[in-house]
């Protein structure tokens, strides 16, 4: 029961009798809950969580609940996928997210795009006749680092760059 867990957490700050009175539960109910051994289900959950943690570590922390559930089935442990998901969530285990990348650049529809002066033709007859530029980003611990660079289209050499 949640109120018994709350009483157990707050009993250092307040007397148990006061906490029980405020939460409208009996003191004997709290002490019965405290002395009760863990249920069979919670013991099974603890054993299953350790197995889930082992599989998750072995996968280099990439497997989510569907793959962990499949691994458990392969070694002969039967349980539901939702139970595996609940235990992983409770243990703080997450798999790698796949799918769409985060979109960081969005074109402003209200502005007019700049004219294409080379008509998408990047061939050139000599060096320093056509320079092309681009911008990219690198994700770091402190956020995104934006990198702009200019290339000579003829030699494909870097002319300049800025961060």
N, C-alpha and C positions, 0 to 999 in steps of 0.2 A: 504494500500500500504506500502511495506517495507521501502521505502525511507522516507515516512512521519514519520514512527516510529523512524527511525534513526535521522531525524531532531529534533523530539521531545526529544530524548535522549541527543542530542549534543547541544541543543540551549543554555544551560548554558555556554558552552565554546566558541561558535561562534555565530555571528548574524544569524538570520533566513534567511535574504536576501542572505547572502554569501552561506549558506548551500543549499538554493534552486537553486542558480546560478550554483554551482558546480555539483549538482545532476540533473540539467536541468529539474526542475519542477517549476511550478508557485507558487508564494507566496499565491495567492488567493486559489489555490488548496489545499495547506497545511492547511490554516485556515479553509477552508470548511470541510476538513477531521477532524480537531481538534474539531470543533463545532458540528459535526454530532453525533446524538445519536447512541447508539449501535444498530446493526441490529437485526431483529427478530431471525435470526439463532444464533447469538452470545448470545442473551439472553436465548434462549432455551438450547444452549450448557452449559451455566453457571448453569442453573437449573439442567440439566442432570448430570453435573459434581458433583454437591453437592449430588445428589442421588447415583451416582457411589461411591463417597467417603464414604457415609454412609454404603452401602453394603460391601465395601471393609473393613471398620473398623469392621463391625459386623462379618465378616469371619475371624477375627484376622489376617488380611492382607495376607491371603492365596489365595484368589480367583484371577484368571487372567481374561482377557477379555471374554473368552467363558462362564465362570460360572457367571460373573457379568451380561453378556447379558441374560443368562437364568433366573437369578433372576429378572431382569427388565421385562422380558416377563411374568414371573409368577405374578408380581404385576400389569400388564396391561400397561406397558410403551413400546411402539413399536419404535424400532430404529434398525439400522444395527449393526452387530458385529464389522465391521470395524470402525464405528463411535465411539463405546465404546472403542475400542483399541486406536484410535487416542486421545480421551479425557483422557484416563488413562495415555497414554504416556506423554501428555501435562501437566497433573497434577502430574507426577512423581510417579504414583502408579504401583506397580508390584506385581504379584502373586508369590507364591513359585514355584520354579522349581523342577519338578519331572523328573525321568528318570535315566539315567546312572550316577553312581558316578564317580567322578574324579579319574582317575587311577594315582597313585603316584609311584608305583614300577614297573619297567620294567626290565625283565631279559636281560642281555647282551648276545647276541647270539654267540659272538666270544670267550667267556670263557668256560672252561670245568666245569660242575657242580661238587661239592664235592661228594665223594662216600658216599652212605647211609650205615653206619656201623651197624645199627640195622635192616636193611631190612624191615623197616616200622612196626616192631613188638615192641610195647611199653609195653608189659607185662614183669614183672620182679618178682623175687622170694623174694626180700628183699630190705630194704632201702639202699640208696646210691650206688646202682648197676648201675642205668641208670638215667642220667639226660637229659632232653630235654630243648631246648631253642627256643625262638621265639622273634619277634620284632613287635611292633604295633605303631600306632601314634594316637595322639589326636589333633584335630584342636583347636587352641587357637586364641585370638585376635592378637597375635604377630607372628603367623605362626604355623607350625606343631611342636609338641613336640613328639620326638621319644622315645619310652620306650622299652628297652630290658630286658628280664627276663629269669631265669633258674628255672625249676621245677624238683623235684624228681618224677620220673614216678611211683614209688611204693606208696608213701604217698600223692602224688599230692600237696605237700607243696612247697612253694616258697623258693628256695635256695639263690637266689640273684637277684638283678635288678639294672639297671642304666638308667639314662635319658640322 
